[in-house]
Amino acid sequence: MPGDSVAWALLYTYMIYLLLPLRLSVCLILSILMAFVHLLLVGVLPKPIDFTENQLGANVLLFICANLLGCLSYFFLERRQRRAFLETRQSLEAKLVLEEESQEQILFPERTTPIRSECFISGLGQILGTRPSSSATPSSEIVADAHPHGVDHCVQEYGKKIMGACNIWII
């Protein structure tokens, strides 16, 4: 009997949203079409008991609930897939950057020597005549004492002298 197959119709309605790789609008059209066909069969085929109006009303409510649940599941699944895609994309971008840096290190090893901020700031203090290089003063205090405009200004102004003094490369 068609009235006994409402559970299968509800299951298929819900599975349309989860398993088929379709847009939400297509899933909604398919599930409404399936509900309409099921309700038409329940209403038209002969029945041994005359509870057609009650059964049709209950089936309509069940199909509405199944569609709402399917739409919610679709949105949550879509959000999770987008997040996973973005994380994968970010990790691939990071991997490409690391590969490019390693290729650059292989091709130009002298250009990739890291700058040591302590050496740089100590050299800056020596050039400006504020502190000796063996001072135990923290680097930030040396820069604050050395120049009122801070590190960025000092790097632009004195960077070449310090680069030669510290024997380092700035990329």
Buried (B, 14 or more C-beta within 10 A) or exposed (E): EBBEEBEEBBEBBBEBBEEEEBEEEEBBEBBEEBBEEBBEBBBEEEBEEEEBEEBBEEBEEBBEEBBEBBBEEBEEEEEEEEEEEEEEEEEEEEEEEEEEEEEEEEEEEEEBEEBEEEBBBBBBBBBBEBBEBEEEBEBEBBBEEBBEEEBEEBBEBBBEEBBEBBEBEEE
